[in-house]
Amino acid sequence: MNYFEVDIHNPLKRSYKDLFVDTDKIMIHESYQGSDLLDYKVPTPLARINKKSIGIFRPSADLTGRVVLSTRAKEIIESHRKGAFQFIPCPILKGKTSLEGYWITNKLIFDDDCLDFSQSTFRYRDNPISGMSSSQEINGEENEIRFSEVEEYLKSRDQEGHFKNPVLPSKMIIKEECDLHIINFKKIGIYKLIVSEPLKNALISEALTIGVEFKPLEIPGNKWNGSEGLRKKYYK
């Protein structure tokens, strides 16, 4: 089954007029603990786009890792995999109007074992040399590396030199036996929503993907983006 990384171009901004008190539990970025957050309060998201009937939003930076979905998008996702997310009501403020029927995700299940490490690759830049300027470090040579399993990847990622030059996902291949329509990664540096081709098509058929693009998971980001990137074959 083919999988896609969901790239959302419908941003929400954070309102700083919420009347929270010190005892309130306030939702923050995705913590990847898989815990119940139903008693947490969601910071008010502000929509500043003119598009209509948005099915999928990207929340503000303080809620990174999450997705805001319309009720219909939520229903389609639940029909393809129930229990992967907890959905918490998330009314959106557009001007002075409150848009009801939106939900923010909280990941409950993680699927790192679905990644085929034997075929997947990660990338990193050469470790910095003492005395090298920041611009030289940024322009350093990029290397690819493979790992046999998630534990080997975590050990390499946590090495001292990689705190400054992190090991990041490049070409990601899902195991053939995986039949999940939603995949939640916890440990390997992929934080976006990952969906199967049938789920992608279901969202498209319901016109819920305005402002949304689907990057094939196996295509590295550096080959997808840019003036000569493969993205141009899929999106104008």
C-alpha positions as CSV (number, residue, x, y, z in Angstrom):
1,M,0.0,0.0,0.0
2,N,1.3,3.5,-0.8
3,Y,1.6,6.1,1.9
4,F,1.7,9.9,1.8
5,E,2.9,12.7,4.1
6,V,0.2,15.3,4.4
7,D,1.5,18.9,3.9
8,I,-1.1,21.4,5.1
9,H,-1.1,25.0,3.7
10,N,-4.0,26.2,5.8
11,P,-2.4,27.7,8.9
12,L,-4.1,28.7,12.1
13,K,-2.7,31.4,14.4
14,R,-2.7,31.5,18.2
15,S,-5.0,33.9,20.0
16,Y,-3.4,35.4,23.2
17,K,-6.8,36.6,24.5
18,D,-7.7,33.3,26.2
19,L,-8.8,33.8,29.8
20,F,-6.8,30.9,31.2
21,V,-6.1,30.6,35.0
22,D,-3.1,29.1,36.7
23,T,-4.9,25.8,37.4
24,D,-6.0,25.2,33.8
25,K,-4.4,22.4,31.9
26,I,-3.5,23.9,28.5
27,M,-2.8,21.8,25.4
28,I,0.7,22.3,23.9
29,H,2.7,20.6,21.1
30,E,2.3,16.9,20.6
31,S,4.1,15.3,23.5
32,Y,3.9,11.7,22.1
33,Q,2.9,10.2,25.4
34,G,-0.4,8.7,24.1
35,S,-2.3,10.1,27.1
36,D,-5.9,11.3,27.5
37,L,-6.1,15.1,27.2
38,L,-9.9,15.5,27.3
39,D,-9.7,17.7,30.4
40,Y,-7.1,20.0,28.7
41,K,-8.1,23.4,27.3
42,V,-7.3,24.2,23.6
43,P,-5.8,27.6,22.9
44,T,-8.1,29.5,20.6
45,P,-7.0,29.1,16.9
46,L,-7.5,32.1,14.5
47,A,-8.2,31.5,10.8
48,R,-7.0,34.3,8.5
49,I,-7.6,32.8,5.1
50,N,-10.5,33.4,2.7
51,K,-10.9,29.9,1.4
52,K,-14.2,28.2,2.2
53,S,-15.0,24.7,3.4
54,I,-11.6,23.9,4.8
55,G,-11.4,20.3,5.9
56,I,-7.9,20.2,7.3
57,F,-5.9,23.0,9.1
58,R,-2.4,23.2,10.5
59,P,-2.5,24.5,14.0
60,S,-0.2,27.2,15.4
61,A,3.4,26.5,16.3
62,D,2.7,25.8,20.0
63,L,0.5,22.9,18.9
64,T,3.0,21.4,16.4
65,G,2.5,17.7,15.5
66,R,-1.3,18.0,15.7
67,V,-3.9,18.5,13.0
68,V,-7.3,20.3,13.1
69,L,-10.0,18.5,11.2
70,S,-13.6,19.3,10.2
71,T,-16.2,16.9,11.5
72,R,-16.5,15.2,8.1
73,A,-12.7,14.8,7.8
74,K,-12.7,13.4,11.3
75,E,-15.4,10.9,10.4
76,I,-13.5,9.7,7.3
77,I,-10.3,9.2,9.2
78,E,-12.1,7.3,12.0
79,S,-13.8,5.1,9.4
80,H,-10.3,4.1,8.1
81,R,-8.7,3.6,11.5
82,K,-10.5,4.0,14.8
83,G,-8.6,4.7,18.0
84,A,-5.5,6.2,16.5
85,F,-6.4,9.7,17.7
86,Q,-8.4,11.3,20.4
87,F,-10.4,14.2,18.9
88,I,-11.0,17.2,21.1
89,P,-13.4,20.0,20.1
90,C,-11.5,23.0,18.7
91,P,-13.8,25.9,17.6
92,I,-12.0,28.2,15.2
93,L,-12.4,32.0,15.4
94,K,-12.6,33.8,12.0
95,G,-13.0,37.5,12.7
96,K,-15.7,37.6,15.3
97,T,-17.4,34.4,14.1
98,S,-16.8,31.1,15.8
99,L,-16.6,28.2,13.3
100,E,-17.9,25.1,15.1
101,G,-17.5,21.5,14.0
102,Y,-13.7,21.3,14.2
103,W,-11.5,18.9,16.2
104,I,-7.8,18.8,17.1
105,T,-6.0,15.5,17.2
106,N,-4.2,13.9,20.0
107,K,-2.2,10.8,19.0
108,L,-2.9,7.7,21.1
109,I,-1.3,4.9,19.1
110,F,2.2,4.8,17.6
111,D,3.5,2.6,14.8
112,D,7.3,2.9,14.5
113,D,7.5,-0.9,13.9
114,C,5.8,-0.4,10.6
115,L,8.9,1.3,9.1
116,D,11.0,-1.0,7.0
117,F,14.5,0.0,8.2
118,S,16.2,-2.2,5.7
119,Q,15.0,-0.1,2.8
120,S,14.6,3.3,4.5
121,T,17.4,5.9,4.6
122,F,18.2,8.9,6.9
123,R,20.3,11.9,6.2
124,Y,22.8,14.0,8.2
125,R,25.4,16.6,7.6
126,D,29.1,16.2,8.4
127,N,29.9,16.9,12.0
128,P,31.1,20.5,12.5
129,I,34.9,21.1,12.5
130,S,36.2,23.3,15.3
131,G,36.4,26.9,14.1
132,M,34.0,26.4,11.2
133,S,31.5,29.2,10.7
134,S,27.7,28.8,10.9
135,S,27.4,29.3,7.1
136,Q,30.0,26.6,6.4
137,E,28.2,24.2,8.6
138,I,24.9,24.8,6.9
139,N,26.5,24.2,3.5
140,G,28.3,21.1,4.6
141,E,28.0,17.8,2.7
142,E,24.9,15.8,3.3
143,N,25.2,12.0,3.9
144,E,22.8,9.1,3.9
145,I,22.8,6.3,6.5
146,R,20.7,3.2,7.1
147,F,19.8,1.4,10.3
148,S,18.7,-2.1,11.0
149,E,16.1,-1.2,13.6
150,V,14.7,1.7,15.6
151,E,17.0,1.1,18.6
152,E,20.1,1.5,16.3
153,Y,18.7,4.7,14.9
154,L,18.0,6.2,18.4
155,K,21.5,5.3,19.5
156,S,23.0,7.1,16.6
157,R,20.7,10.1,16.8
158,D,21.6,10.6,20.5
159,Q,25.4,10.8,19.8
160,E,26.9,14.1,20.8
161,G,27.7,15.2,17.3
162,H,24.2,14.8,16.1
163,F,22.7,17.2,18.6
164,K,23.9,19.9,16.3
165,N,23.6,17.9,13.0
166,P,20.5,15.8,13.6
167,V,19.8,12.5,11.8
168,L,16.6,13.1,9.8
169,P,14.3,10.9,7.8
170,S,15.0,10.8,4.1
171,K,13.4,7.9,2.1
172,M,10.8,6.2,4.2
173,I,9.5,2.7,3.2
174,I,6.6,1.1,5.0
175,K,6.6,-2.7,5.5
176,E,4.6,-4.6,2.9
177,E,2.5,-6.4,5.5
178,C,1.3,-3.1,7.1
179,D,-2.4,-2.5,6.3
180,L,-3.0,0.6,8.5
181,H,-4.5,3.6,6.9
182,I,-3.1,6.1,9.4
183,I,0.5,5.7,10.7
184,N,1.7,7.7,13.7
185,F,5.5,7.8,14.2
186,K,6.9,8.6,17.6
187,K,10.6,8.1,17.5
188,I,12.0,8.7,14.0
189,G,11.4,12.4,13.4
190,I,8.3,12.3,11.2
191,Y,5.6,14.5,12.8
192,K,3.2,15.1,10.0
193,L,0.0,13.1,9.3
194,I,0.8,10.0,7.3
195,V,-2.1,8.5,5.3
196,S,-2.7,5.5,3.0
197,E,-3.7,6.0,-0.6
198,P,-7.3,4.8,0.0
199,L,-7.6,7.4,2.8
200,K,-6.1,10.1,0.7
201,N,-8.6,9.3,-2.1
202,A,-11.5,9.3,0.3
203,L,-10.6,12.8,1.6
204,I,-10.1,14.1,-2.0
205,S,-13.5,12.7,-3.1
206,E,-15.2,14.6,-0.3
207,A,-13.5,17.9,-1.4
208,L,-11.7,18.1,2.0
209,T,-8.2,18.7,0.7
210,I,-8.3,22.4,-0.3
211,G,-4.8,23.7,0.6
212,V,-3.5,20.2,1.2
213,E,-0.8,18.3,-0.7
214,F,0.3,14.7,-0.4
215,K,4.0,13.9,-0.8
216,P,4.7,10.2,-1.4
217,L,6.4,9.0,1.7
218,E,9.2,7.3,-0.2
219,I,10.3,10.5,-1.9
220,P,13.0,12.4,0.1
221,G,12.2,16.0,0.9
222,N,15.2,17.3,-0.9
223,K,14.0,15.6,-4.2
224,W,10.4,16.8,-3.7
225,N,10.9,20.5,-3.1
226,G,12.9,23.1,-5.0
227,S,12.7,24.5,-8.5
228,E,13.5,21.1,-10.0
229,G,11.7,19.0,-7.4
230,L,9.3,16.2,-8.1
231,R,6.5,18.2,-6.5
232,K,5.9,19.9,-9.9
233,K,4.7,16.6,-11.4
234,Y,1.9,16.5,-8.9
235,Y,1.1,20.2,-8.0
236,K,1.3,23.4,-9.9
